[in-house]
Amino acid sequence: MADGPKTEENRLSGRARRYARVGGGVGGIAAKMAGARLFGLEIDDAKVAAELKDALGGMKGPIMKVAQMLATIPDVLPEDYAMELAQLQANAPPMGWPFVKRRMASELGAGWQKKFGSFERDAAAAASLGQVHRAVTHDGVPVACKLQYPDMQSAVEADLTQLEVVFAIQRRVDGFIDTRQMAKEIGARLREELDYTLEARHIGLYQHMLADDATIRVPEVIDDLSTKRLLTMTWLDGAPLLDFRQAPLEVRNDIASAMFRAWWHPFSHFGAIHGDPHLGNYTVREDHGINLLDYGCIRKFPPAFVAGVVELYRGLQTDDRDRVVAAYESWGFENLTNDLVDILNIWATFIYGPLLDDRVRTIADGISPGKYGRQEAAKVHAALKSHGPVTPPKEFVFMDRAAVGLGGVFLHLAAELNFHDLFNAEIDKFNIEDLAARQLEALEANGLELAP
């Protein structure tokens, strides 16, 4: 049904209010920085970073998600900015019961409560785009009902418009990394998160990809209780991952091994990753297997990109510089000088280091989860000041974000594993044609296609 004039008016007014609230704080900071640059004044990055966090800290919804995302992508922002934005909390106050009733009625109709055996009034969890309620179907199946907040589309569009202001700040402070492709990628993925029918198809994709691994559980979608803005799926019992930080090493290693496979197997065999490394998106079962809970941020990659990841690994493994350069070029890096290749290798060596090291080890010794990757990012950042700029391919946004997030999980668990063996088991007999065929079959079976 098409939106009526009143609905459209509400959306436009909601977007205008969002522009004013976000733009007033962030835009003011950008103007201050532009003026300082114009008149040759020094900028206190730590102070401005704190002001930016304060400006965004009063906002709920997607702008919080974007800010946290920027903080986890290496080299996008200077360390002062990244550390401040990483402190932002994406949790939003849950909607009250009267509000929930109206939202549920708008999705399932006036008699929506009769479609459940029971439905808990209080939210089990609340985040940036929606909240989750526990319920039980008439068949006695416990389910999770993920209900999107109202007018999120307007909020997302307003916040993405202001995202360019945040990137403009980055370019004024330090323009050695071209973030234009990153902005496009973040926008595309965030818009996808609003479509719960797409998320339901992603759940089907993950059921397909992980069907042979009993240690990783994926929920089932309840189609007749789901819409574009309401996703009802089976409830998966589990404990928070951080509850296991003091568990015996064997248990922590089991959990970490399952996490490794849950990320690398879909990527190496089907060209897909679970792109949101938030710890709340995983829980641990009694058998120490894991539950994957959120499928709003799934990135599908062309087979050639996956092949480039494997080729770079092989090039580093054999110290074959030509193979390393060819891998970078296959991803879209252009005009690579020897100096730029050396700079890219700093980051590549960090990501691949544990995978190249054939021994039992932690992912990184003496590094806190929050600082994982920042030392190497700082080295790249400093090197680019004299040899940049560089334009990272858009695929790197969620590849890097998820890889660093996964490393953070291993650090939280203090897992000790042979990451070399785990990785080589996933890429054993890798063949790009085989991957392309598996990917096409899995995507078509779930009504999906590759991201543009």
VMD Tcl script that draws the C-alpha trace (Angstrom):
set ca {
  {0.00 0.00 0.00}
  {1.36 3.43 -0.91}
  {2.06 5.92 1.86}
  {-0.56 8.61 2.28}
  {0.23 12.34 2.43}
  {0.07 12.39 6.24}
  {2.49 9.46 6.56}
  {4.92 11.04 4.13}
  {4.64 14.37 5.94}
  {5.49 12.66 9.22}
  {8.51 10.97 7.65}
  {9.77 14.22 6.17}
  {9.30 16.11 9.41}
  {10.98 13.30 11.33}
  {13.93 13.42 8.97}
  {14.16 17.21 9.30}
  {14.23 16.95 13.09}
  {16.95 14.32 12.80}
  {19.04 16.55 10.54}
  {18.75 19.39 13.03}
  {19.72 17.30 16.05}
  {22.65 15.48 14.47}
  {23.78 18.30 12.22}
  {23.75 20.92 14.95}
  {26.35 19.11 17.02}
  {28.46 17.44 14.36}
  {28.24 20.30 11.87}
  {29.31 22.80 14.51}
  {32.43 20.77 15.21}
  {33.19 20.53 11.48}
  {32.81 24.30 11.10}
  {35.14 24.90 14.03}
  {37.78 22.64 12.49}
  {37.41 24.21 9.05}
  {37.89 27.68 10.56}
  {40.98 26.57 12.45}
  {42.51 25.16 9.28}
  {41.65 28.32 7.33}
  {43.43 30.57 9.81}
  {46.32 28.20 10.46}
  {45.37 27.49 14.06}
  {46.37 24.34 15.93}
  {43.61 21.80 16.65}
  {43.49 19.83 19.87}
  {42.44 16.47 18.44}
  {41.76 14.95 21.87}
  {39.45 17.84 22.80}
  {37.61 17.81 19.48}
  {37.26 14.04 19.65}
  {35.64 14.35 23.08}
  {33.28 17.03 21.73}
  {32.33 14.75 18.85}
  {31.56 11.90 21.24}
  {29.42 14.23 23.36}
  {27.57 15.49 20.27}
  {26.77 11.95 19.18}
  {26.26 10.58 22.67}
  {22.87 12.23 23.02}
  {21.58 10.49 19.90}
  {19.95 7.09 19.62}
  {19.42 4.95 16.57}
  {21.65 4.43 13.52}
  {24.02 7.36 14.11}
  {25.31 5.49 17.16}
  {25.85 2.38 15.06}
  {27.71 4.39 12.43}
  {29.93 6.06 15.03}
  {30.84 2.75 16.65}
  {31.48 1.28 13.21}
  {33.93 4.06 12.36}
  {35.75 3.44 15.63}
  {36.36 -0.23 14.74}
  {37.67 0.32 11.19}
  {41.45 0.73 11.33}
  {42.91 3.97 9.97}
  {39.61 5.74 9.25}
  {40.00 8.05 12.25}
  {43.02 9.15 14.29}
  {43.40 7.27 17.56}
  {41.96 10.07 19.73}
  {38.74 10.00 17.71}
  {38.54 6.22 17.47}
  {39.00 5.72 21.22}
  {36.33 8.32 22.07}
  {33.76 6.96 19.61}
  {34.42 3.39 20.73}
  {33.03 4.39 24.14}
  {29.62 5.22 22.70}
  {26.86 2.86 23.76}
  {24.41 1.73 21.09}
  {21.76 0.57 23.55}
  {18.55 2.58 23.41}
  {15.77 2.73 26.04}
  {13.15 0.13 25.09}
  {9.71 1.16 23.91}
  {7.00 0.93 26.57}
  {4.12 -1.53 26.34}
  {1.55 0.86 24.80}
  {4.06 1.71 22.08}
  {4.88 -1.97 21.53}
  {1.21 -2.86 21.15}
  {0.75 -0.21 18.46}
  {3.89 -1.30 16.60}
  {2.93 -4.99 16.74}
  {-0.58 -4.18 15.53}
  {0.87 -2.24 12.60}
  {2.88 -5.33 11.60}
  {0.52 -8.25 12.37}
  {-2.89 -6.60 12.61}
  {-5.23 -5.65 15.44}
  {-5.56 -9.20 16.77}
  {-1.82 -9.82 16.87}
  {-1.73 -11.08 20.48}
  {-4.01 -13.99 19.55}
  {-1.32 -15.21 17.18}
  {0.97 -16.05 20.13}
  {0.55 -18.41 23.04}
  {2.23 -15.74 25.17}
  {4.17 -12.53 24.62}
  {6.37 -10.83 27.23}
  {5.67 -7.14 27.71}
  {9.19 -6.17 28.76}
  {11.91 -6.23 26.12}
  {14.60 -8.88 26.52}
  {17.07 -6.60 24.71}
  {17.07 -3.15 23.12}
  {19.59 -1.78 20.63}
  {20.04 0.95 18.04}
  {17.43 -0.07 15.46}
  {14.94 -2.15 17.42}
  {14.23 -4.35 20.43}
  {13.59 -8.03 21.11}
  {10.69 -9.59 23.05}
  {10.42 -13.19 24.15}
  {7.24 -15.01 23.17}
  {5.84 -18.51 22.72}
  {3.91 -19.77 19.71}
  {0.66 -21.72 19.99}
  {2.76 -24.83 19.32}
  {4.81 -24.10 22.43}
  {7.93 -22.97 20.57}
  {9.90 -20.22 22.38}
  {10.63 -17.39 19.96}
  {12.40 -14.03 19.78}
  {10.41 -11.18 18.22}
  {12.72 -8.49 16.84}
  {10.62 -5.34 16.44}
  {12.00 -2.33 14.59}
  {11.56 1.13 16.11}
  {9.21 3.45 14.22}
  {10.48 5.75 11.46}
  {13.91 4.14 11.33}
  {14.14 4.67 7.58}
  {13.96 8.43 8.04}
  {16.50 8.25 10.86}
  {18.91 6.19 8.76}
  {18.71 8.55 5.79}
  {19.23 11.60 8.00}
  {22.17 10.01 9.79}
  {23.81 8.82 6.58}
  {23.64 12.35 5.22}
  {25.46 13.53 8.32}
  {27.96 10.68 7.99}
  {29.64 12.67 5.23}
  {30.20 15.44 7.78}
  {32.02 12.95 10.01}
  {34.14 11.83 7.06}
  {34.78 15.49 6.19}
  {36.22 15.91 9.68}
  {38.48 12.93 9.02}
  {39.66 14.41 5.72}
  {40.43 17.76 7.33}
  {42.33 16.16 10.18}
  {44.14 13.60 8.05}
  {43.36 13.02 4.39}
  {45.80 10.23 3.70}
  {43.05 7.63 3.44}
  {40.27 8.29 0.94}
  {37.05 7.28 2.72}
  {34.54 7.87 -0.07}
  {34.09 4.19 -0.91}
  {33.79 3.40 2.79}
  {30.94 5.88 3.16}
  {29.06 4.22 0.29}
  {29.60 0.76 1.78}
  {28.42 1.76 5.25}
  {25.31 3.37 3.77}
  {24.44 0.32 1.70}
  {24.80 -2.12 4.58}
  {22.96 0.08 7.08}
  {19.99 0.40 4.71}
  {19.97 -3.38 4.38}
  {19.65 -3.72 8.16}
  {16.22 -2.09 7.99}
  {14.82 -4.90 5.83}
  {13.93 -7.83 8.08}
  {12.76 -9.91 5.13}
  {16.34 -9.67 3.84}
  {17.65 -10.64 7.26}
  {15.35 -13.67 7.22}
  {16.91 -14.74 3.91}
  {20.35 -14.26 5.41}
  {19.36 -16.61 8.23}
  {18.44 -19.17 5.57}
  {21.82 -18.62 3.93}
  {23.65 -19.28 7.20}
  {21.60 -22.41 7.84}
  {22.76 -23.60 4.43}
  {26.43 -22.67 4.93}
  {26.78 -24.07 8.46}
  {24.50 -27.11 8.13}
  {27.38 -29.54 8.69}
  {28.75 -27.90 11.86}
  {26.87 -28.97 14.99}
  {28.85 -26.55 17.18}
  {27.23 -23.49 15.56}
  {23.48 -22.94 15.83}
  {21.37 -20.69 13.62}
  {17.74 -19.80 14.47}
  {14.70 -20.75 12.42}
  {12.48 -17.97 11.03}
  {8.73 -18.13 11.79}
  {7.48 -16.77 8.47}
  {3.83 -16.21 9.37}
  {4.86 -14.07 12.36}
  {7.39 -11.98 10.43}
  {7.20 -8.87 8.24}
  {9.62 -6.33 6.81}
  {9.92 -4.70 10.25}
  {9.20 -7.65 12.53}
  {11.39 -10.76 12.57}
  {10.22 -13.73 14.63}
  {12.67 -16.59 15.04}
  {13.26 -19.48 17.38}
  {14.77 -18.53 20.73}
  {18.27 -19.95 21.22}
  {19.22 -20.45 24.86}
  {22.74 -19.48 25.78}
  {24.92 -17.48 28.15}
  {26.79 -14.28 27.28}
  {30.19 -14.94 25.78}
  {31.94 -12.78 28.39}
  {30.65 -15.08 31.14}
  {33.29 -17.57 30.01}
  {36.39 -15.43 30.47}
  {37.28 -17.40 33.62}
  {36.26 -20.81 32.28}
  {38.86 -23.60 31.91}
  {41.16 -23.11 28.93}
  {39.73 -26.14 27.13}
  {36.25 -24.60 27.26}
  {37.48 -21.21 26.08}
  {39.34 -22.85 23.22}
  {36.23 -24.78 22.17}
  {34.23 -21.56 22.03}
  {36.97 -19.73 20.12}
  {37.33 -22.58 17.62}
  {33.61 -22.48 16.90}
  {33.80 -18.69 16.48}
  {36.69 -19.10 14.04}
  {34.75 -21.58 11.91}
  {31.56 -19.51 12.08}
  {33.44 -16.66 10.45}
  {36.02 -18.27 8.15}
  {34.00 -21.21 6.80}
  {31.22 -19.08 5.23}
  {33.85 -16.73 3.83}
  {36.23 -19.33 2.38}
  {33.50 -21.62 1.02}
  {30.65 -19.23 0.13}
  {32.09 -15.71 0.12}
  {30.03 -14.35 3.04}
  {30.84 -12.95 6.46}
  {28.93 -12.08 9.62}
  {29.96 -8.42 9.63}
  {28.95 -7.21 13.09}
  {31.48 -8.27 15.74}
  {29.38 -7.04 18.69}
  {29.75 -9.49 21.57}
  {26.00 -9.45 22.15}
  {25.48 -11.17 18.80}
  {26.80 -14.47 20.16}
  {25.82 -16.66 23.08}
  {27.33 -19.91 24.36}
  {25.36 -23.13 24.75}
  {25.75 -25.69 27.54}
  {27.81 -27.90 25.21}
  {30.11 -24.89 24.57}
  {28.90 -24.48 21.03}
  {27.75 -21.01 19.98}
  {24.54 -19.37 18.84}
  {24.63 -16.74 16.07}
  {21.87 -14.29 16.90}
  {21.88 -11.36 14.49}
  {21.97 -11.38 10.68}
  {21.34 -7.73 9.85}
  {24.93 -7.11 8.74}
  {25.92 -9.88 6.32}
  {28.42 -9.05 3.58}
  {28.58 -11.21 0.43}
  {31.78 -10.97 -1.63}
  {32.56 -11.74 -5.28}
  {34.57 -14.97 -5.61}
  {37.53 -12.97 -6.96}
  {37.76 -11.03 -3.69}
  {37.89 -14.25 -1.69}
  {40.54 -15.61 -4.04}
  {42.56 -12.45 -3.39}
  {42.46 -13.14 0.36}
  {43.82 -16.65 -0.22}
  {46.41 -15.42 -2.72}
  {47.70 -12.77 -0.33}
  {48.08 -15.42 2.35}
  {50.03 -17.67 -0.03}
  {52.17 -14.75 -1.15}
  {53.08 -13.82 2.41}
  {53.63 -17.46 3.29}
  {56.16 -17.95 0.48}
  {57.56 -14.39 0.54}
  {56.44 -13.98 -3.09}
  {56.15 -10.22 -3.59}
  {54.70 -10.50 -7.10}
  {51.92 -12.71 -5.77}
  {51.26 -10.24 -2.93}
  {51.03 -7.29 -5.35}
  {48.74 -9.25 -7.66}
  {46.43 -9.96 -4.73}
  {46.23 -6.26 -3.84}
  {45.54 -5.36 -7.45}
  {42.80 -7.99 -7.68}
  {40.98 -6.08 -4.92}
  {41.14 -2.80 -6.81}
  {44.22 -1.10 -5.35}
  {45.72 1.08 -8.06}
  {49.06 2.77 -8.76}
  {50.88 0.68 -6.18}
  {54.44 1.80 -5.61}
  {56.93 -0.30 -3.68}
  {56.48 2.02 -0.71}
  {52.69 1.62 -0.75}
  {53.02 -2.16 -0.98}
  {55.28 -2.11 2.06}
  {52.69 -0.03 3.93}
  {49.86 -2.37 3.00}
  {52.01 -5.28 4.11}
  {52.17 -3.83 7.63}
  {48.42 -4.34 7.98}
  {48.39 -7.62 6.04}
  {51.12 -9.06 8.27}
  {49.09 -8.11 11.33}
  {45.88 -9.77 10.04}
  {47.64 -12.86 8.70}
  {50.33 -13.14 11.38}
  {48.54 -15.65 13.63}
  {47.45 -17.63 10.54}
  {51.02 -17.90 9.27}
  {52.46 -18.93 12.64}
  {52.27 -22.74 12.90}
  {52.07 -23.12 16.68}
  {49.63 -22.89 19.57}
  {49.40 -19.23 20.63}
  {47.08 -16.42 21.63}
  {45.87 -14.11 18.87}
  {48.12 -11.35 20.32}
  {50.21 -11.23 23.47}
  {49.80 -8.40 25.96}
  {47.13 -6.52 23.95}
  {43.73 -5.54 25.33}
  {40.66 -6.26 23.15}
  {39.97 -2.54 22.78}
  {43.46 -1.83 21.48}
  {43.72 -4.83 19.17}
  {44.98 -3.63 15.79}
  {45.53 -0.02 16.82}
  {49.32 -0.21 17.00}
  {49.55 -1.57 13.46}
  {46.92 0.90 12.25}
  {49.01 3.73 13.72}
  {52.06 2.50 11.81}
  {50.10 2.43 8.56}
  {48.65 5.84 9.32}
  {52.09 7.35 9.94}
  {53.60 5.76 6.83}
  {50.81 7.06 4.59}
  {51.58 10.64 5.61}
  {54.62 10.54 3.35}
  {53.57 7.91 0.80}
  {49.76 8.15 0.53}
  {47.03 8.71 -0.27}
  {45.40 5.32 -0.71}
  {41.81 4.37 -1.48}
  {40.81 1.11 0.24}
  {38.28 -1.00 -1.70}
  {34.78 -0.80 -0.24}
  {34.87 -4.50 0.68}
  {37.54 -3.75 3.27}
  {35.12 -1.90 5.55}
  {33.39 -4.97 6.92}
  {36.25 -7.39 6.22}
  {38.59 -5.42 8.48}
  {35.89 -4.57 11.00}
  {34.86 -8.21 11.41}
  {38.44 -9.52 11.48}
  {39.43 -7.09 14.23}
  {36.20 -7.84 16.11}
  {36.85 -11.57 15.88}
  {40.36 -11.03 17.20}
  {38.86 -9.09 20.09}
  {36.67 -12.09 20.95}
  {39.73 -14.35 21.03}
  {41.46 -11.87 23.33}
  {38.46 -11.69 25.68}
  {38.54 -15.48 25.91}
  {42.37 -15.62 26.16}
  {42.13 -18.57 23.77}
  {45.28 -20.51 22.88}
  {44.94 -22.18 19.49}
  {46.87 -23.13 16.40}
  {45.24 -20.56 14.13}
  {47.47 -21.72 11.27}
  {45.90 -25.19 11.33}
  {42.37 -23.80 11.69}
  {42.81 -21.47 8.72}
  {44.50 -24.00 6.46}
  {41.70 -26.47 7.14}
  {39.28 -23.87 5.73}
  {41.27 -23.03 2.59}
  {42.46 -26.58 1.86}
  {41.86 -27.31 -1.84}
  {40.47 -23.80 -2.36}
  {39.24 -23.31 -5.90}
  {37.56 -20.16 -7.15}
  {35.28 -22.03 -9.57}
  {34.07 -24.34 -6.82}
  {33.40 -21.38 -4.54}
  {31.49 -19.55 -7.28}
  {29.27 -22.59 -7.87}
  {28.58 -23.11 -4.15}
  {27.89 -19.41 -3.65}
  {25.48 -19.19 -6.57}
  {23.55 -22.25 -5.37}
  {23.31 -20.94 -1.80}
  {22.27 -17.44 -2.84}
  {19.64 -18.61 -5.32}
  {18.20 -21.08 -2.80}
  {17.56 -18.18 -0.42}
  {16.48 -15.49 -2.87}
  {19.70 -13.52 -2.51}
  {22.24 -11.89 -4.80}
  {25.71 -10.41 -4.47}
  {25.98 -6.92 -3.03}
  {26.66 -4.19 -5.61}
}
mol new
graphics top color blue
foreach p $ca { graphics top sphere $p radius 0.5 }
foreach p [lrange $ca 0 end-1] q [lrange $ca 1 end] { graphics top cylinder $p $q radius 0.2 }
display resetview
